[in-house]
C-alpha cells in the first residue's frame, strides 16, 4: 500500500504554492480542507498532471514575454527631468 501524500508535499515537489494546489484540486472536483490534508494516490497523480500541464502552458506563455526588447534607459522615462547642456 502506497503512502498517502500531503497536498503541500506535492506542491513543493512541483515548485508551486500550496494555495495553487488547493485551488487546482477544487477545480478538479476534489474536496481538500488544507495543505496538510492527505490525498489518495490517484488524486495525487491527477493533481501532478494538472499542475505540470499548467506549468508547461505558463512557461510557453512566458517565452514570448522574455523576447521583448529591453526597457528604455531611466533618463528617457516620461516625466524625468531632461538633461541640460552645460
PDB file of N, CA, C and O in Angstrom:
ATOM      1  N   UNK A   1       0.847  -1.182   0.000  1.00  0.00           N
ATOM      2  CA  UNK A   1       0.000   0.000   0.000  1.00  0.00           C
ATOM      3  C   UNK A   1       0.892   1.244   0.000  1.00  0.00           C
ATOM      4  O   UNK A   1       1.786   1.378   0.836  1.00  0.00           O
ATOM      5  N   UNK A   2       0.640   2.141  -0.937  1.00  0.00           N
ATOM      6  CA  UNK A   2       1.420   3.363  -1.036  1.00  0.00           C
ATOM      7  C   UNK A   2       0.940   4.370   0.012  1.00  0.00           C
ATOM      8  O   UNK A   2      -0.238   4.417   0.367  1.00  0.00           O
ATOM      9  N   UNK A   3       1.876   5.156   0.484  1.00  0.00           N
ATOM     10  CA  UNK A   3       1.531   6.170   1.472  1.00  0.00           C
ATOM     11  C   UNK A   3       0.741   7.286   0.792  1.00  0.00           C
ATOM     12  O   UNK A   3       0.949   7.591  -0.382  1.00  0.00           O
ATOM     13  N   UNK A   4      -0.163   7.880   1.551  1.00  0.00           N
ATOM     14  CA  UNK A   4      -0.948   8.982   1.014  1.00  0.00           C
ATOM     15  C   UNK A   4      -0.122  10.265   1.147  1.00  0.00           C
ATOM     16  O   UNK A   4       0.271  10.628   2.255  1.00  0.00           O
ATOM     17  N   UNK A   5       0.145  10.955   0.036  1.00  0.00           N
ATOM     18  CA  UNK A   5       0.919  12.195   0.119  1.00  0.00           C
ATOM     19  C   UNK A   5       0.058  13.352   0.620  1.00  0.00           C
ATOM     20  O   UNK A   5      -1.168  13.332   0.505  1.00  0.00           O
ATOM     21  N   UNK A   6       0.712  14.336   1.164  1.00  0.00           N
ATOM     22  CA  UNK A   6       0.027  15.547   1.599  1.00  0.00           C
ATOM     23  C   UNK A   6       0.062  16.561   0.452  1.00  0.00           C
ATOM     24  O   UNK A   6       0.960  16.543  -0.391  1.00  0.00           O
ATOM     25  N   UNK A   7      -0.927  17.435   0.445  1.00  0.00           N
ATOM     26  CA  UNK A   7      -1.040  18.424  -0.623  1.00  0.00           C
ATOM     27  C   UNK A   7       0.211  19.300  -0.679  1.00  0.00           C
ATOM     28  O   UNK A   7       0.726  19.572  -1.763  1.00  0.00           O
ATOM     29  N   UNK A   8       0.697  19.739   0.465  1.00  0.00           N
ATOM     30  CA  UNK A   8       1.855  20.628   0.479  1.00  0.00           C
ATOM     31  C   UNK A   8       3.105  19.922  -0.033  1.00  0.00           C
ATOM     32  O   UNK A   8       3.990  20.574  -0.588  1.00  0.00           O
ATOM     33  N   UNK A   9       3.198  18.605   0.142  1.00  0.00           N
ATOM     34  CA  UNK A   9       4.356  17.858  -0.362  1.00  0.00           C
ATOM     35  C   UNK A   9       4.373  17.861  -1.885  1.00  0.00           C
ATOM     36  O   UNK A   9       5.419  18.065  -2.500  1.00  0.00           O
ATOM     37  N   UNK A  10       3.225  17.637  -2.481  1.00  0.00           N
ATOM     38  CA  UNK A  10       3.136  17.643  -3.938  1.00  0.00           C
ATOM     39  C   UNK A  10       3.404  19.043  -4.482  1.00  0.00           C
ATOM     40  O   UNK A  10       4.096  19.207  -5.488  1.00  0.00           O
ATOM     41  N   UNK A  11       2.856  20.039  -3.815  1.00  0.00           N
ATOM     42  CA  UNK A  11       3.058  21.423  -4.259  1.00  0.00           C
ATOM     43  C   UNK A  11       4.539  21.795  -4.226  1.00  0.00           C
ATOM     44  O   UNK A  11       5.051  22.375  -5.182  1.00  0.00           O
ATOM     45  N   UNK A  12       5.226  21.468  -3.140  1.00  0.00           N
ATOM     46  CA  UNK A  12       6.641  21.819  -3.047  1.00  0.00           C
ATOM     47  C   UNK A  12       7.472  21.001  -4.031  1.00  0.00           C
ATOM     48  O   UNK A  12       8.467  21.489  -4.565  1.00  0.00           O
ATOM     49  N   UNK A  13       7.066  19.768  -4.267  1.00  0.00           N
ATOM     50  CA  UNK A  13       7.754  18.909  -5.235  1.00  0.00           C
ATOM     51  C   UNK A  13       7.705  19.521  -6.636  1.00  0.00           C
ATOM     52  O   UNK A  13       8.656  19.397  -7.407  1.00  0.00           O
ATOM     53  N   UNK A  14       6.588  20.183  -6.959  1.00  0.00           N
ATOM     54  CA  UNK A  14       6.416  20.769  -8.282  1.00  0.00           C
ATOM     55  C   UNK A  14       6.747  22.263  -8.309  1.00  0.00           C
ATOM     56  O   UNK A  14       6.657  22.908  -9.353  1.00  0.00           O
ATOM     57  N   UNK A  15       7.130  22.802  -7.154  1.00  0.00           N
ATOM     58  CA  UNK A  15       7.552  24.206  -7.104  1.00  0.00           C
ATOM     59  C   UNK A  15       6.412  25.207  -7.190  1.00  0.00           C
ATOM     60  O   UNK A  15       6.591  26.303  -7.722  1.00  0.00           O
ATOM     61  N   UNK A  16       5.243  24.847  -6.674  1.00  0.00           N
ATOM     62  CA  UNK A  16       4.120  25.777  -6.658  1.00  0.00           C
ATOM     63  C   UNK A  16       3.673  26.001  -5.219  1.00  0.00           C
ATOM     64  O   UNK A  16       4.011  25.228  -4.323  1.00  0.00           O
ATOM     65  N   UNK A  17       2.926  27.048  -5.016  1.00  0.00           N
ATOM     66  CA  UNK A  17       2.400  27.369  -3.692  1.00  0.00           C
ATOM     67  C   UNK A  17       1.278  26.396  -3.341  1.00  0.00           C
ATOM     68  O   UNK A  17       0.561  25.928  -4.226  1.00  0.00           O
ATOM     69  N   UNK A  18       1.125  26.095  -2.066  1.00  0.00           N
ATOM     70  CA  UNK A  18       0.072  25.186  -1.609  1.00  0.00           C
ATOM     71  C   UNK A  18      -1.313  25.700  -1.972  1.00  0.00           C
ATOM     72  O   UNK A  18      -2.216  24.913  -2.260  1.00  0.00           O
ATOM     73  N   UNK A  19      -1.482  27.021  -1.958  1.00  0.00           N
ATOM     74  CA  UNK A  19      -2.783  27.596  -2.301  1.00  0.00           C
ATOM     75  C   UNK A  19      -3.148  27.282  -3.747  1.00  0.00           C
ATOM     76  O   UNK A  19      -4.311  27.030  -4.060  1.00  0.00           O
ATOM     77  N   UNK A  20      -2.145  27.300  -4.628  1.00  0.00           N
ATOM     78  CA  UNK A  20      -2.375  26.967  -6.038  1.00  0.00           C
ATOM     79  C   UNK A  20      -2.823  25.516  -6.153  1.00  0.00           C
ATOM     80  O   UNK A  20      -3.747  25.202  -6.904  1.00  0.00           O
ATOM     81  N   UNK A  21      -2.166  24.634  -5.410  1.00  0.00           N
ATOM     82  CA  UNK A  21      -2.531  23.215  -5.432  1.00  0.00           C
ATOM     83  C   UNK A  21      -3.952  23.010  -4.908  1.00  0.00           C
ATOM     84  O   UNK A  21      -4.708  22.216  -5.468  1.00  0.00           O
ATOM     85  N   UNK A  22      -4.317  23.712  -3.844  1.00  0.00           N
ATOM     86  CA  UNK A  22      -5.676  23.596  -3.301  1.00  0.00           C
ATOM     87  C   UNK A  22      -6.711  24.082  -4.313  1.00  0.00           C
ATOM     88  O   UNK A  22      -7.761  23.461  -4.483  1.00  0.00           O
ATOM     89  N   UNK A  23      -6.410  25.201  -4.987  1.00  0.00           N
ATOM     90  CA  UNK A  23      -7.331  25.722  -5.999  1.00  0.00           C
ATOM     91  C   UNK A  23      -7.479  24.736  -7.154  1.00  0.00           C
ATOM     92  O   UNK A  23      -8.578  24.549  -7.676  1.00  0.00           O
ATOM     93  N   UNK A  24      -6.384  24.112  -7.550  1.00  0.00           N
ATOM     94  CA  UNK A  24      -6.429  23.151  -8.652  1.00  0.00           C
ATOM     95  C   UNK A  24      -7.256  21.930  -8.256  1.00  0.00           C
ATOM     96  O   UNK A  24      -8.036  21.418  -9.059  1.00  0.00           O
ATOM     97  N   UNK A  25      -7.087  21.466  -7.021  1.00  0.00           N
ATOM     98  CA  UNK A  25      -7.891  20.335  -6.550  1.00  0.00           C
ATOM     99  C   UNK A  25      -9.374  20.684  -6.551  1.00  0.00           C
ATOM    100  O   UNK A  25     -10.210  19.862  -6.925  1.00  0.00           O
ATOM    101  N   UNK A  26      -9.695  21.895  -6.137  1.00  0.00           N
ATOM    102  CA  UNK A  26     -11.087  22.334  -6.133  1.00  0.00           C
ATOM    103  C   UNK A  26     -11.627  22.352  -7.561  1.00  0.00           C
ATOM    104  O   UNK A  26     -12.758  21.933  -7.803  1.00  0.00           O
ATOM    105  N   UNK A  27     -10.814  22.841  -8.515  1.00  0.00           N
ATOM    106  CA  UNK A  27     -11.226  22.869  -9.918  1.00  0.00           C
ATOM    107  C   UNK A  27     -11.420  21.457 -10.475  1.00  0.00           C
ATOM    108  O   UNK A  27     -12.236  21.241 -11.370  1.00  0.00           O
ATOM    109  N   UNK A  28     -10.666  20.504  -9.939  1.00  0.00           N
ATOM    110  CA  UNK A  28     -10.784  19.110 -10.368  1.00  0.00           C
ATOM    111  C   UNK A  28     -11.953  18.390  -9.690  1.00  0.00           C
ATOM    112  O   UNK A  28     -12.232  17.228  -9.987  1.00  0.00           O
ATOM    113  N   UNK A  29     -12.635  19.092  -8.774  1.00  0.00           N
ATOM    114  CA  UNK A  29     -13.784  18.499  -8.102  1.00  0.00           C
ATOM    115  C   UNK A  29     -13.431  17.711  -6.853  1.00  0.00           C
ATOM    116  O   UNK A  29     -14.242  16.922  -6.368  1.00  0.00           O
ATOM    117  N   UNK A  30     -12.239  17.912  -6.329  1.00  0.00           N
ATOM    118  CA  UNK A  30     -11.802  17.216  -5.115  1.00  0.00           C
ATOM    119  C   UNK A  30     -11.923  18.162  -3.930  1.00  0.00           C
ATOM    120  O   UNK A  30     -11.528  19.324  -4.020  1.00  0.00           O
ATOM    121  N   UNK A  31     -12.464  17.677  -2.825  1.00  0.00           N
ATOM    122  CA  UNK A  31     -12.560  18.480  -1.617  1.00  0.00           C
ATOM    123  C   UNK A  31     -11.356  18.197  -0.728  1.00  0.00           C
ATOM    124  O   UNK A  31     -11.141  17.068  -0.289  1.00  0.00           O
ATOM    125  N   UNK A  32     -10.587  19.227  -0.477  1.00  0.00           N
ATOM    126  CA  UNK A  32      -9.434  19.125   0.418  1.00  0.00           C
ATOM    127  C   UNK A  32      -9.495  20.325   1.347  1.00  0.00           C
ATOM    128  O   UNK A  32      -9.674  21.460   0.905  1.00  0.00           O
ATOM    129  N   UNK A  33      -9.344  20.064   2.632  1.00  0.00           N
ATOM    130  CA  UNK A  33      -9.517  21.109   3.634  1.00  0.00           C
ATOM    131  C   UNK A  33      -8.307  22.037   3.755  1.00  0.00           C
ATOM    132  O   UNK A  33      -8.469  23.254   3.836  1.00  0.00           O
ATOM    133  N   UNK A  34      -7.097  21.472   3.767  1.00  0.00           N
ATOM    134  CA  UNK A  34      -5.904  22.293   3.991  1.00  0.00           C
ATOM    135  C   UNK A  34      -4.695  21.670   3.307  1.00  0.00           C
ATOM    136  O   UNK A  34      -4.763  20.528   2.852  1.00  0.00           O
ATOM    137  N   UNK A  35      -3.578  22.412   3.229  1.00  0.00           N
ATOM    138  CA  UNK A  35      -2.368  21.864   2.616  1.00  0.00           C
ATOM    139  C   UNK A  35      -1.819  20.646   3.339  1.00  0.00           C
ATOM    140  O   UNK A  35      -1.097  19.851   2.737  1.00  0.00           O
ATOM    141  N   UNK A  36      -2.140  20.483   4.606  1.00  0.00           N
ATOM    142  CA  UNK A  36      -1.638  19.329   5.349  1.00  0.00           C
ATOM    143  C   UNK A  36      -2.531  18.095   5.194  1.00  0.00           C
ATOM    144  O   UNK A  36      -2.238  17.038   5.751  1.00  0.00           O
ATOM    145  N   UNK A  37      -3.624  18.235   4.433  1.00  0.00           N
ATOM    146  CA  UNK A  37      -4.507  17.094   4.186  1.00  0.00           C
ATOM    147  C   UNK A  37      -3.819  16.067   3.302  1.00  0.00           C
ATOM    148  O   UNK A  37      -3.034  16.416   2.420  1.00  0.00           O
ATOM    149  N   UNK A  38      -4.121  14.796   3.545  1.00  0.00           N
ATOM    150  CA  UNK A  38      -3.600  13.747   2.679  1.00  0.00           C
ATOM    151  C   UNK A  38      -4.604  13.495   1.566  1.00  0.00           C
ATOM    152  O   UNK A  38      -5.805  13.717   1.721  1.00  0.00           O
ATOM    153  N   UNK A  39      -4.080  13.024   0.440  1.00  0.00           N
ATOM    154  CA  UNK A  39      -4.961  12.690  -0.677  1.00  0.00           C
ATOM    155  C   UNK A  39      -4.605  11.301  -1.185  1.00  0.00           C
ATOM    156  O   UNK A  39      -3.478  10.836  -1.014  1.00  0.00           O
ATOM    157  N   UNK A  40      -5.561  10.656  -1.799  1.00  0.00           N
ATOM    158  CA  UNK A  40      -5.362   9.311  -2.328  1.00  0.00           C
ATOM    159  C   UNK A  40      -4.382   9.352  -3.504  1.00  0.00           C
ATOM    160  O   UNK A  40      -4.329  10.351  -4.221  1.00  0.00           O
ATOM    161  N   UNK A  41      -3.612   8.292  -3.712  1.00  0.00           N
ATOM    162  CA  UNK A  41      -2.649   8.262  -4.821  1.00  0.00           C
ATOM    163  C   UNK A  41      -3.228   8.595  -6.199  1.00  0.00           C
ATOM    164  O   UNK A  41      -2.563   9.296  -6.962  1.00  0.00           O
ATOM    165  N   UNK A  42      -4.438   8.128  -6.561  1.00  0.00           N
ATOM    166  CA  UNK A  42      -4.968   8.526  -7.875  1.00  0.00           C
ATOM    167  C   UNK A  42      -5.233  10.032  -7.977  1.00  0.00           C
ATOM    168  O   UNK A  42      -5.035  10.635  -9.031  1.00  0.00           O
ATOM    169  N   UNK A  43      -5.679  10.627  -6.875  1.00  0.00           N
ATOM    170  CA  UNK A  43      -5.918  12.069  -6.845  1.00  0.00           C
ATOM    171  C   UNK A  43      -4.582  12.809  -6.934  1.00  0.00           C
ATOM    172  O   UNK A  43      -4.487  13.845  -7.593  1.00  0.00           O
ATOM    173  N   UNK A  44      -3.556  12.280  -6.276  1.00  0.00           N
ATOM    174  CA  UNK A  44      -2.228  12.888  -6.333  1.00  0.00           C
ATOM    175  C   UNK A  44      -1.698  12.871  -7.769  1.00  0.00           C
ATOM    176  O   UNK A  44      -1.111  13.852  -8.227  1.00  0.00           O
ATOM    177  N   UNK A  45      -1.905  11.751  -8.480  1.00  0.00           N
ATOM    178  CA  UNK A  45      -1.462  11.676  -9.883  1.00  0.00           C
ATOM    179  C   UNK A  45      -2.206  12.695 -10.739  1.00  0.00           C
ATOM    180  O   UNK A  45      -1.618  13.342 -11.605  1.00  0.00           O
ATOM    181  N   UNK A  46      -3.514  12.829 -10.483  1.00  0.00           N
ATOM    182  CA  UNK A  46      -4.331  13.792 -11.228  1.00  0.00           C
ATOM    183  C   UNK A  46      -3.845  15.223 -10.951  1.00  0.00           C
ATOM    184  O   UNK A  46      -3.755  16.035 -11.872  1.00  0.00           O
ATOM    185  N   UNK A  47      -3.536  15.527  -9.695  1.00  0.00           N
ATOM    186  CA  UNK A  47      -3.056  16.857  -9.320  1.00  0.00           C
ATOM    187  C   UNK A  47      -1.708  17.140  -9.972  1.00  0.00           C
ATOM    188  O   UNK A  47      -1.504  18.222 -10.524  1.00  0.00           O
ATOM    189  N   UNK A  48      -0.787  16.183  -9.915  1.00  0.00           N
ATOM    190  CA  UNK A  48       0.528  16.374 -10.547  1.00  0.00           C
ATOM    191  C   UNK A  48       0.387  16.653 -12.038  1.00  0.00           C
ATOM    192  O   UNK A  48       1.019  17.565 -12.572  1.00  0.00           O
ATOM    193  N   UNK A  49      -0.442  15.864 -12.700  1.00  0.00           N
ATOM    194  CA  UNK A  49      -0.638  16.037 -14.143  1.00  0.00           C
ATOM    195  C   UNK A  49      -1.220  17.419 -14.456  1.00  0.00           C
ATOM    196  O   UNK A  49      -0.791  18.077 -15.404  1.00  0.00           O
ATOM    197  N   UNK A  50      -2.194  17.852 -13.660  1.00  0.00           N
ATOM    198  CA  UNK A  50      -2.824  19.151 -13.892  1.00  0.00           C
ATOM    199  C   UNK A  50      -1.852  20.296 -13.637  1.00  0.00           C
ATOM    200  O   UNK A  50      -1.804  21.256 -14.408  1.00  0.00           O
ATOM    201  N   UNK A  51      -1.076  20.199 -12.557  1.00  0.00           N
ATOM    202  CA  UNK A  51      -0.115  21.264 -12.249  1.00  0.00           C
ATOM    203  C   UNK A  51       1.017  21.295 -13.266  1.00  0.00           C
ATOM    204  O   UNK A  51       1.476  22.373 -13.645  1.00  0.00           O
ATOM    205  N   UNK A  52       1.474  20.128 -13.714  1.00  0.00           N
ATOM    206  CA  UNK A  52       2.530  20.091 -14.732  1.00  0.00           C
ATOM    207  C   UNK A  52       2.016  20.653 -16.045  1.00  0.00           C
ATOM    208  O   UNK A  52       2.754  21.349 -16.744  1.00  0.00           O
ATOM    209  N   UNK A  53       0.760  20.367 -16.400  1.00  0.00           N
ATOM    210  CA  UNK A  53       0.176  20.911 -17.628  1.00  0.00           C
ATOM    211  C   UNK A  53       0.071  22.430 -17.525  1.00  0.00           C
ATOM    212  O   UNK A  53       0.350  23.135 -18.495  1.00  0.00           O
ATOM    213  N   UNK A  54      -0.328  22.940 -16.362  1.00  0.00           N
ATOM    214  CA  UNK A  54      -0.395  24.384 -16.162  1.00  0.00           C
ATOM    215  C   UNK A  54       0.993  25.001 -16.236  1.00  0.00           C
ATOM    216  O   UNK A  54       1.168  26.074 -16.815  1.00  0.00           O
ATOM    217  N   UNK A  55       1.970  24.336 -15.659  1.00  0.00           N
ATOM    218  CA  UNK A  55       3.340  24.836 -15.690  1.00  0.00           C
ATOM    219  C   UNK A  55       3.872  24.900 -17.107  1.00  0.00           C
ATOM    220  O   UNK A  55       4.566  25.853 -17.460  1.00  0.00           O
ATOM    221  N   UNK A  56       3.563  23.902 -17.931  1.00  0.00           N
ATOM    222  CA  UNK A  56       4.007  23.894 -19.317  1.00  0.00           C
ATOM    223  C   UNK A  56       3.312  25.006 -20.090  1.00  0.00           C
ATOM    224  O   UNK A  56       3.932  25.665 -20.925  1.00  0.00           O
ATOM    225  N   UNK A  57       2.030  25.218 -19.816  1.00  0.00           N
ATOM    226  CA  UNK A  57       1.295  26.282 -20.504  1.00  0.00           C
ATOM    227  C   UNK A  57       1.812  27.655 -20.090  1.00  0.00           C
ATOM    228  O   UNK A  57       1.947  28.544 -20.930  1.00  0.00           O
ATOM    229  N   UNK A  58       2.102  27.834 -18.805  1.00  0.00           N
ATOM    230  CA  UNK A  58       2.599  29.126 -18.334  1.00  0.00           C
ATOM    231  C   UNK A  58       4.002  29.400 -18.849  1.00  0.00           C
ATOM    232  O   UNK A  58       4.316  30.542 -19.184  1.00  0.00           O
ATOM    233  N   UNK A  59       4.854  28.382 -18.922  1.00  0.00           N
ATOM    234  CA  UNK A  59       6.210  28.609 -19.426  1.00  0.00           C
ATOM    235  C   UNK A  59       6.174  28.922 -20.912  1.00  0.00           C
ATOM    236  O   UNK A  59       7.013  29.681 -21.397  1.00  0.00           O
ATOM    237  N   UNK A  60       5.214  28.351 -21.654  1.00  0.00           N
ATOM    238  CA  UNK A  60       5.069  28.676 -23.069  1.00  0.00           C
ATOM    239  C   UNK A  60       4.585  30.118 -23.230  1.00  0.00           C
ATOM    240  O   UNK A  60       5.001  30.810 -24.159  1.00  0.00           O
ATOM    241  N   UNK A  61       3.713  30.572 -22.333  1.00  0.00           N
ATOM    242  CA  UNK A  61       3.246  31.954 -22.376  1.00  0.00           C
ATOM    243  C   UNK A  61       4.361  32.919 -21.997  1.00  0.00           C
ATOM    244  O   UNK A  61       4.404  34.039 -22.506  1.00  0.00           O
ATOM    245  N   UNK A  62       5.254  32.509 -21.120  1.00  0.00           N
ATOM    246  CA  UNK A  62       6.331  33.385 -20.649  1.00  0.00           C
ATOM    247  C   UNK A  62       7.437  33.540 -21.688  1.00  0.00           C
ATOM    248  O   UNK A  62       8.151  34.542 -21.667  1.00  0.00           O
ATOM    249  N   UNK A  63       7.598  32.593 -22.584  1.00  0.00           N
ATOM    250  CA  UNK A  63       8.668  32.649 -23.577  1.00  0.00           C
ATOM    251  C   UNK A  63       8.565  33.886 -24.461  1.00  0.00           C
ATOM    252  O   UNK A  63       9.580  34.559 -24.642  1.00  0.00           O
ATOM    253  N   UNK A  64       7.404  34.233 -25.027  1.00  0.00           N
ATOM    254  CA  UNK A  64       7.350  35.450 -25.834  1.00  0.00           C
ATOM    255  C   UNK A  64       7.609  36.710 -25.020  1.00  0.00           C
ATOM    256  O   UNK A  64       8.136  37.689 -25.548  1.00  0.00           O
ATOM    257  N   UNK A  65       7.247  36.698 -23.750  1.00  0.00           N
ATOM    258  CA  UNK A  65       7.465  37.872 -22.911  1.00  0.00           C
ATOM    259  C   UNK A  65       8.950  38.133 -22.710  1.00  0.00           C
ATOM    260  O   UNK A  65       9.366  39.287 -22.606  1.00  0.00           O
ATOM    261  N   UNK A  66       9.753  37.077 -22.654  1.00  0.00           N
ATOM    262  CA  UNK A  66      11.182  37.272 -22.447  1.00  0.00           C
ATOM    263  C   UNK A  66      11.864  37.774 -23.714  1.00  0.00           C
ATOM    264  O   UNK A  66      13.003  38.237 -23.652  1.00  0.00           O
ATOM    265  N   UNK A  67      11.191  37.693 -24.868  1.00  0.00           N
ATOM    266  CA  UNK A  67      11.780  38.142 -26.120  1.00  0.00           C
ATOM    267  C   UNK A  67      11.538  39.628 -26.361  1.00  0.00           C
ATOM    268  O   UNK A  67      11.973  40.164 -27.380  1.00  0.00           O
ATOM    269  N   UNK A  68      10.855  40.299 -25.443  1.00  0.00           N
ATOM    270  CA  UNK A  68      10.596  41.723 -25.598  1.00  0.00           C
ATOM    271  C   UNK A  68      11.892  42.507 -25.494  1.00  0.00           C
ATOM    272  O   UNK A  68      12.806  42.099 -24.777  1.00  0.00           O
ATOM    273  N   UNK A  69      11.985  43.639 -26.205  1.00  0.00           N
ATOM    274  CA  UNK A  69      13.202  44.460 -26.099  1.00  0.00           C
ATOM    275  C   UNK A  69      13.336  45.062 -24.707  1.00  0.00           C
ATOM    276  O   UNK A  69      12.356  45.209 -23.977  1.00  0.00           O
ATOM    277  N   UNK A  70      14.544  45.399 -24.365  1.00  0.00           N
ATOM    278  CA  UNK A  70      14.822  45.974 -23.047  1.00  0.00           C
ATOM    279  C   UNK A  70      14.129  47.320 -22.909  1.00  0.00           C
ATOM    280  O   UNK A  70      13.898  48.009 -23.902  1.00  0.00           O
ATOM    281  N   UNK A  71      13.801  47.689 -21.693  1.00  0.00           N
ATOM    282  CA  UNK A  71      13.138  48.961 -21.424  1.00  0.00           C
ATOM    283  C   UNK A  71      14.091  50.115 -21.712  1.00  0.00           C
ATOM    284  O   UNK A  71      15.311  49.954 -21.706  1.00  0.00           O
ATOM    285  N   UNK A  72      13.509  51.266 -21.960  1.00  0.00           N
ATOM    286  CA  UNK A  72      14.319  52.454 -22.243  1.00  0.00           C
ATOM    287  C   UNK A  72      15.142  52.828 -21.021  1.00  0.00           C
ATOM    288  O   UNK A  72      14.815  52.443 -19.898  1.00  0.00           O
ATOM    289  N   UNK A  73      16.185  53.564 -21.240  1.00  0.00           N
ATOM    290  CA  UNK A  73      17.052  53.963 -20.140  1.00  0.00           C
ATOM    291  C   UNK A  73      16.287  54.853 -19.168  1.00  0.00           C
ATOM    292  O   UNK A  73      15.321  55.501 -19.573  1.00  0.00           O
ATOM    293  N   UNK A  74      16.684  54.906 -17.905  1.00  0.00           N
ATOM    294  CA  UNK A  74      15.948  55.690 -16.908  1.00  0.00           C
ATOM    295  C   UNK A  74      15.843  57.161 -17.276  1.00  0.00           C
ATOM    296  O   UNK A  74      14.836  57.785 -16.940  1.00  0.00           O
ATOM    297  N   UNK A  75      16.816  57.745 -17.942  1.00  0.00           N
ATOM    298  CA  UNK A  75      16.775  59.159 -18.296  1.00  0.00           C
ATOM    299  C   UNK A  75      15.709  59.423 -19.352  1.00  0.00           C
ATOM    300  O   UNK A  75      15.236  60.554 -19.468  1.00  0.00           O
ATOM    301  N   UNK A  76      15.321  58.425 -20.116  1.00  0.00           N
ATOM    302  CA  UNK A  76      14.351  58.612 -21.183  1.00  0.00           C
ATOM    303  C   UNK A  76      12.915  58.398 -20.713  1.00  0.00           C
ATOM    304  O   UNK A  76      11.993  58.468 -21.525  1.00  0.00           O
ATOM    305  N   UNK A  77      12.704  58.143 -19.441  1.00  0.00           N
ATOM    306  CA  UNK A  77      11.350  57.921 -18.938  1.00  0.00           C
ATOM    307  C   UNK A  77      10.559  59.225 -18.998  1.00  0.00           C
ATOM    308  O   UNK A  77      11.106  60.295 -18.731  1.00  0.00           O
ATOM    309  N   UNK A  78       9.281  59.141 -19.345  1.00  0.00           N
ATOM    310  CA  UNK A  78       8.445  60.346 -19.340  1.00  0.00           C
ATOM    311  C   UNK A  78       8.359  60.927 -17.933  1.00  0.00           C
ATOM    312  O   UNK A  78       8.260  60.193 -16.949  1.00  0.00           O
ATOM    313  N   UNK A  79       8.397  62.207 -17.854  1.00  0.00           N
ATOM    314  CA  UNK A  79       8.300  62.868 -16.563  1.00  0.00           C
ATOM    315  C   UNK A  79       9.637  63.027 -15.864  1.00  0.00           C
ATOM    316  O   UNK A  79       9.726  63.712 -14.846  1.00  0.00           O
ATOM    317  N   UNK A  80      10.685  62.399 -16.401  1.00  0.00           N
ATOM    318  CA  UNK A  80      12.011  62.552 -15.805  1.00  0.00           C
ATOM    319  C   UNK A  80      12.599  63.870 -16.263  1.00  0.00           C
ATOM    320  O   UNK A  80      12.391  64.261 -17.412  1.00  0.00           O
ATOM    321  N   UNK A  81      13.320  64.562 -15.415  1.00  0.00           N
ATOM    322  CA  UNK A  81      13.902  65.836 -15.830  1.00  0.00           C
ATOM    323  C   UNK A  81      14.911  65.625 -16.952  1.00  0.00           C
ATOM    324  O   UNK A  81      15.723  64.700 -16.916  1.00  0.00           O
ATOM    325  N   UNK A  82      14.842  66.491 -17.937  1.00  0.00           N
ATOM    326  CA  UNK A  82      15.739  66.381 -19.079  1.00  0.00           C
ATOM    327  C   UNK A  82      17.123  66.898 -18.684  1.00  0.00           C
ATOM    328  O   UNK A  82      17.260  67.817 -17.876  1.00  0.00           O
ATOM    329  N   UNK A  83      18.113  66.294 -19.263  1.00  0.00           N
ATOM    330  CA  UNK A  83      19.490  66.743 -19.002  1.00  0.00           C
ATOM    331  C   UNK A  83      19.723  68.045 -19.751  1.00  0.00           C
ATOM    332  O   UNK A  83      19.426  68.145 -20.941  1.00  0.00           O
ATOM    333  N   UNK A  84      20.256  69.045 -19.051  1.00  0.00           N
ATOM    334  CA  UNK A  84      20.512  70.339 -19.680  1.00  0.00           C
ATOM    335  C   UNK A  84      21.968  70.408 -20.127  1.00  0.00           C
ATOM    336  O   UNK A  84      22.878  70.049 -19.380  1.00  0.00           O
ATOM    337  N   UNK A  85      22.167  70.866 -21.330  1.00  0.00           N
ATOM    338  CA  UNK A  85      23.559  71.030 -21.765  1.00  0.00           C
ATOM    339  C   UNK A  85      24.236  72.103 -20.934  1.00  0.00           C
ATOM    340  O   UNK A  85      23.637  73.138 -20.642  1.00  0.00           O
ATOM    341  N   UNK A  86      25.432  71.873 -20.568  1.00  0.00           N
ATOM    342  CA  UNK A  86      26.117  72.731 -19.613  1.00  0.00           C
ATOM    343  C   UNK A  86      26.924  73.744 -20.166  1.00  0.00           C
ATOM    344  O   UNK A  86      27.538  74.515 -19.430  1.00  0.00           O
TER     345      UNK A  86
END
